[in-house]
Amino acid sequence: MAVMGDKLLIQLCNLSTYEDDLRTFDRDGKILHNFLHEHDLAGLELLIDQPWEERIVPRHLIKGVHLRYWSNWLDFWLGDRQQLVLQFGNEANIVKHYGGADRAILVENYRAEIQKAIATGAEYAVLHVSNARFGELFTYDFGYSDEQVINGTIELVNAVMDGIKSNITILFENLWWPGLTLCDAKLAARLLEKVNHPYKGFMLDTGHLMNTNTALRTQQEGINYILATLKKLGELKEAIQGIHLHSSLSGKYVLRTIKTADGSFDKNRIMAHILQIDQHRPFEHPDVHRIVDYIQPRYLVHEFTFRCRAELSQYISTQQAALQGNILARGEVSWNC
């Protein structure tokens, strides 16, 4: 933990209950605890996909929970069967993907996600606010506007939280697809205003915000763009309680993909494609501290994709050095992941 201005900054890193992530720490809670201590991290933001085992991920380490996300949920919520059949082929595949036949299952799914977060004792839960159909991930020719996605999210969250009595904070995360991008202050304000749960705010994802500008080529340009965008939020920036800190400079890839995309998609390619866009690399430029200084968040999550413990360690050290105004050379990845 560190003090930024008059706030206590709680530094975390991301982890999931996927087996690959748990094997990173040999499925051993003590190894995980020692790793966090070595990097001066107060704990974790945990994505719970497989069942959570407290002996592997101790309760006291879980400060936040990242809720699961269905990227193309709005057609299902609005009951657009024609679009759903175009994407999934038939009703059986639709039911298999969402777990049920109508919108009530989405409420049930997210209620279960919230209850899992509450059960861990987490202080906050993160929810993506975005929607994109499978083909749109490649063409960027989106069928819904930011406003439509925001309005649908308000309906969904209010239905999910109805009757749930908890002081867990819901933090809405920005993406680069339609929805909450943080590029429109009025829509961001509408989301907070219309969601009924009293404990709410934003989780700024720096890489996702960088992904909204395909012209960015350097981290310095990215930092300047993030700060310029945040300043347009005005007082609404006070609602940003946490930051997912990482860098993404994928503009060339996106522009090349859009140019060649024909609207078709291969489901096996989708995750690889998203990871090409959303790079989750550490900031190395020492000006990154300006983002944290400007926001003064409570939570700072070093959020990376990683192949092994040594790689995650190097990424965290690199970004922490940048935050202190230093440059830590990463060099070539030479360890065996």
VEXVEXKE-415827 format. One record per residue (C-alpha): x, y, z. Coordinates in steps of 0.1 Angstrom, whole numbers, plus 5000, padded with zeros to 4 digits. Example, Ala and Ser with C-alpha at 12.3 -4.5 7.8 and 13.67 -1.06 7.14 Angstrom:
DRENVEX      u      v      w
DRENVEX   5123   4955   5078
DRENVEX   5137   4989   5071
END
This chain:
DRENVEX      u      v      w
DRENVEX   5000   5000   5000
DRENVEX   5011   5036   4994
DRENVEX   4997   5070   5001
DRENVEX   4987   5091   4971
DRENVEX   4977   5126   4982
DRENVEX   4953   5122   5011
DRENVEX   4941   5087   5001
DRENVEX   4955   5053   5009
DRENVEX   4963   5035   4976
DRENVEX   4956   4998   4978
DRENVEX   4977   4980   4952
DRENVEX   4964   4947   4939
DRENVEX   4970   4923   4910
DRENVEX   4945   4902   4891
DRENVEX   4940   4865   4894
DRENVEX   4913   4840   4883
DRENVEX   4902   4806   4896
DRENVEX   4911   4791   4862
DRENVEX   4934   4761   4867
DRENVEX   4962   4778   4847
DRENVEX   4962   4808   4870
DRENVEX   4961   4786   4902
DRENVEX   4990   4765   4889
DRENVEX   5010   4797   4885
DRENVEX   5012   4796   4923
DRENVEX   5013   4758   4926
DRENVEX   4978   4759   4940
DRENVEX   4994   4770   4973
DRENVEX   4980   4799   4993
DRENVEX   5013   4804   5011
DRENVEX   5032   4809   4979
DRENVEX   5005   4833   4967
DRENVEX   5007   4853   4999
DRENVEX   5045   4855   4998
DRENVEX   5044   4866   4961
DRENVEX   5020   4895   4970
DRENVEX   5041   4905   5000
DRENVEX   5073   4905   4978
DRENVEX   5056   4930   4955
DRENVEX   5040   4951   4983
DRENVEX   5006   4942   4971
DRENVEX   4976   4942   4995
DRENVEX   4958   4914   4978
DRENVEX   4938   4904   4947
DRENVEX   4910   4912   4923
DRENVEX   4897   4877   4916
DRENVEX   4877   4864   4887
DRENVEX   4857   4834   4900
DRENVEX   4850   4810   4871
DRENVEX   4857   4777   4886
DRENVEX   4848   4771   4923
DRENVEX   4867   4793   4948
DRENVEX   4889   4773   4972
DRENVEX   4899   4794   5002
DRENVEX   4929   4772   5010
DRENVEX   4944   4783   4976
DRENVEX   4931   4819   4975
DRENVEX   4927   4829   5012
DRENVEX   4897   4852   5019
DRENVEX   4918   4880   5034
DRENVEX   4936   4885   5001
DRENVEX   4904   4891   4981
DRENVEX   4897   4928   4979
DRENVEX   4877   4928   4947
DRENVEX   4859   4903   4924
DRENVEX   4857   4907   4887
DRENVEX   4823   4894   4875
DRENVEX   4820   4872   4844
DRENVEX   4808   4888   4812
DRENVEX   4788   4878   4782
DRENVEX   4800   4901   4754
DRENVEX   4769   4898   4733
DRENVEX   4742   4898   4759
DRENVEX   4719   4927   4747
DRENVEX   4702   4908   4719
DRENVEX   4693   4881   4745
DRENVEX   4681   4907   4770
DRENVEX   4659   4925   4744
DRENVEX   4646   4892   4730
DRENVEX   4659   4897   4694
DRENVEX   4656   4860   4684
DRENVEX   4664   4868   4648
DRENVEX   4698   4882   4656
DRENVEX   4705   4854   4681
DRENVEX   4698   4827   4656
DRENVEX   4721   4845   4631
DRENVEX   4749   4843   4657
DRENVEX   4742   4809   4672
DRENVEX   4725   4789   4645
DRENVEX   4695   4776   4665
DRENVEX   4676   4778   4698
DRENVEX   4696   4749   4713
DRENVEX   4729   4768   4709
DRENVEX   4713   4799   4724
DRENVEX   4702   4781   4755
DRENVEX   4736   4764   4758
DRENVEX   4754   4797   4756
DRENVEX   4733   4817   4781
DRENVEX   4722   4788   4803
DRENVEX   4685   4794   4796
DRENVEX   4659   4804   4771
DRENVEX   4649   4840   4783
DRENVEX   4663   4871   4800
DRENVEX   4655   4858   4834
DRENVEX   4686   4836   4833
DRENVEX   4708   4866   4828
DRENVEX   4694   4880   4861
DRENVEX   4699   4847   4878
DRENVEX   4735   4843   4864
DRENVEX   4745   4878   4876
DRENVEX   4728   4874   4910
DRENVEX   4749   4842   4914
DRENVEX   4780   4862   4905
DRENVEX   4772   4890   4930
DRENVEX   4765   4864   4957
DRENVEX   4798   4847   4951
DRENVEX   4815   4881   4954
DRENVEX   4797   4888   4987
DRENVEX   4807   4854   5000
DRENVEX   4844   4861   4996
DRENVEX   4841   4893   5017
DRENVEX   4853   4914   4987
DRENVEX   4849   4952   4991
DRENVEX   4839   4957   4954
DRENVEX   4827   4938   4923
DRENVEX   4836   4949   4888
DRENVEX   4811   4948   4859
DRENVEX   4819   4953   4822
DRENVEX   4795   4977   4805
DRENVEX   4796   4968   4768
DRENVEX   4781   4948   4741
DRENVEX   4793   4935   4707
DRENVEX   4781   4907   4685
DRENVEX   4806   4881   4674
DRENVEX   4811   4895   4638
DRENVEX   4813   4930   4651
DRENVEX   4844   4922   4671
DRENVEX   4862   4920   4638
DRENVEX   4844   4946   4616
DRENVEX   4837   4973   4643
DRENVEX   4804   4979   4625
DRENVEX   4783   4978   4657
DRENVEX   4745   4973   4658
DRENVEX   4739   4991   4692
DRENVEX   4749   5026   4703
DRENVEX   4766   5035   4736
DRENVEX   4732   5048   4749
DRENVEX   4714   5016   4741
DRENVEX   4740   4995   4759
DRENVEX   4740   5019   4789
DRENVEX   4702   5017   4791
DRENVEX   4702   4979   4789
DRENVEX   4728   4978   4816
DRENVEX   4707   5000   4839
DRENVEX   4678   4976   4835
DRENVEX   4699   4945   4841
DRENVEX   4717   4958   4871
DRENVEX   4686   4971   4888
DRENVEX   4669   4937   4882
DRENVEX   4700   4918   4896
DRENVEX   4704   4940   4927
DRENVEX   4667   4941   4936
DRENVEX   4664   4927   4971
DRENVEX   4701   4921   4976
DRENVEX   4711   4938   5008
DRENVEX   4748   4944   5007
DRENVEX   4773   4972   5010
DRENVEX   4795   4957   4983
DRENVEX   4805   4985   4958
DRENVEX   4796   4979   4921
DRENVEX   4823   4994   4899
DRENVEX   4814   4998   4862
DRENVEX   4844   4991   4839
DRENVEX   4849   5008   4806
DRENVEX   4855   4990   4773
DRENVEX   4862   5001   4738
DRENVEX   4830   4985   4723
DRENVEX   4796   5002   4726
DRENVEX   4786   5010   4762
DRENVEX   4807   5027   4788
DRENVEX   4838   5040   4771
DRENVEX   4843   5070   4794
DRENVEX   4844   5092   4763
DRENVEX   4809   5105   4770
DRENVEX   4805   5122   4804
DRENVEX   4767   5125   4801
DRENVEX   4762   5087   4794
DRENVEX   4786   5078   4822
DRENVEX   4767   5101   4846
DRENVEX   4734   5086   4835
DRENVEX   4746   5051   4844
DRENVEX   4755   5061   4879
DRENVEX   4723   5081   4884
DRENVEX   4699   5054   4872
DRENVEX   4714   5024   4889
DRENVEX   4696   5020   4922
DRENVEX   4723   5003   4943
DRENVEX   4737   5030   4966
DRENVEX   4774   5018   4965
DRENVEX   4787   5023   4930
DRENVEX   4814   5040   4909
DRENVEX   4838   5034   4880
DRENVEX   4868   5011   4875
DRENVEX   4890   5029   4849
DRENVEX   4907   5004   4826
DRENVEX   4936   5023   4810
DRENVEX   4943   4997   4783
DRENVEX   4906   4997   4773
DRENVEX   4906   5035   4771
DRENVEX   4937   5034   4749
DRENVEX   4918   5009   4727
DRENVEX   4893   5036   4718
DRENVEX   4920   5055   4699
DRENVEX   4936   5035   4671
DRENVEX   4960   5063   4663
DRENVEX   4980   5058   4695
DRENVEX   5015   5044   4688
DRENVEX   5035   5051   4720
DRENVEX   5028   5049   4758
DRENVEX   5035   5086   4760
DRENVEX   5007   5092   4735
DRENVEX   4985   5068   4754
DRENVEX   4991   5086   4788
DRENVEX   4983   5120   4772
DRENVEX   4951   5106   4756
DRENVEX   4939   5091   4789
DRENVEX   4945   5123   4808
DRENVEX   4928   5144   4781
DRENVEX   4898   5121   4782
DRENVEX   4895   5120   4819
DRENVEX   4897   5158   4822
DRENVEX   4865   5159   4800
DRENVEX   4847   5140   4827
DRENVEX   4849   5170   4850
DRENVEX   4838   5163   4885
DRENVEX   4826   5128   4874
DRENVEX   4862   5116   4877
DRENVEX   4856   5115   4915
DRENVEX   4835   5084   4909
DRENVEX   4865   5065   4896
DRENVEX   4874   5044   4927
DRENVEX   4898   5021   4910
DRENVEX   4922   5017   4881
DRENVEX   4930   4986   4861
DRENVEX   4965   4997   4851
DRENVEX   4981   4984   4819
DRENVEX   4990   4995   4784
DRENVEX   4975   4985   4751
DRENVEX   4988   4998   4717
DRENVEX   4970   4977   4692
DRENVEX   4958   5004   4668
DRENVEX   4977   4991   4638
DRENVEX   4963   4956   4643
DRENVEX   4927   4969   4646
DRENVEX   4929   4990   4615
DRENVEX   4944   4961   4595
DRENVEX   4917   4937   4608
DRENVEX   4888   4961   4600
DRENVEX   4901   4966   4565
DRENVEX   4901   4929   4557
DRENVEX   4870   4918   4578
DRENVEX   4840   4905   4560
DRENVEX   4816   4901   4589
DRENVEX   4822   4863   4593
DRENVEX   4839   4849   4624
DRENVEX   4853   4818   4638
DRENVEX   4845   4813   4675
DRENVEX   4879   4797   4680
DRENVEX   4896   4829   4668
DRENVEX   4876   4853   4690
DRENVEX   4897   4850   4722
DRENVEX   4930   4852   4703
DRENVEX   4916   4882   4684
DRENVEX   4905   4900   4716
DRENVEX   4939   4894   4732
DRENVEX   4956   4910   4702
DRENVEX   4935   4941   4708
DRENVEX   4936   4941   4746
DRENVEX   4973   4936   4752
DRENVEX   4976   4940   4790
DRENVEX   5012   4950   4789
DRENVEX   5030   4969   4817
DRENVEX   5035   5006   4815
DRENVEX   5072   5014   4813
DRENVEX   5069   5052   4807
DRENVEX   5075   5071   4840
DRENVEX   5047   5096   4832
DRENVEX   5022   5069   4840
DRENVEX   5021   5082   4876
DRENVEX   5003   5113   4862
DRENVEX   4972   5092   4857
DRENVEX   4972   5078   4892
DRENVEX   4980   5113   4907
DRENVEX   4951   5128   4888
DRENVEX   4925   5102   4897
DRENVEX   4937   5095   4933
DRENVEX   4919   5061   4933
DRENVEX   4915   5038   4963
DRENVEX   4924   5007   4943
DRENVEX   4951   5002   4918
DRENVEX   4951   4968   4901
DRENVEX   4982   4957   4881
DRENVEX   4961   4938   4855
DRENVEX   4981   4916   4831
DRENVEX   4979   4885   4810
DRENVEX   5008   4863   4819
DRENVEX   5023   4829   4812
DRENVEX   5040   4821   4845
DRENVEX   5049   4835   4879
DRENVEX   5082   4850   4867
DRENVEX   5066   4869   4839
DRENVEX   5039   4883   4862
DRENVEX   5066   4893   4887
DRENVEX   5086   4911   4860
DRENVEX   5055   4929   4847
DRENVEX   5045   4941   4882
DRENVEX   5080   4952   4890
DRENVEX   5083   4971   4857
DRENVEX   5050   4990   4862
DRENVEX   5058   4998   4898
DRENVEX   5091   5012   4888
DRENVEX   5074   5034   4862
DRENVEX   5050   5046   4888
DRENVEX   5079   5057   4909
DRENVEX   5094   5076   4880
DRENVEX   5120   5050   4871
DRENVEX   5125   5028   4841
DRENVEX   5131   4991   4848
DRENVEX   5144   4974   4817
DRENVEX   5124   4942   4810
DRENVEX   5148   4928   4784
DRENVEX   5139   4896   4766
DRENVEX   5118   4870   4783
DRENVEX   5143   4843   4790
DRENVEX   5126   4822   4816
DRENVEX   5108   4789   4808
DRENVEX   5071   4795   4812
END
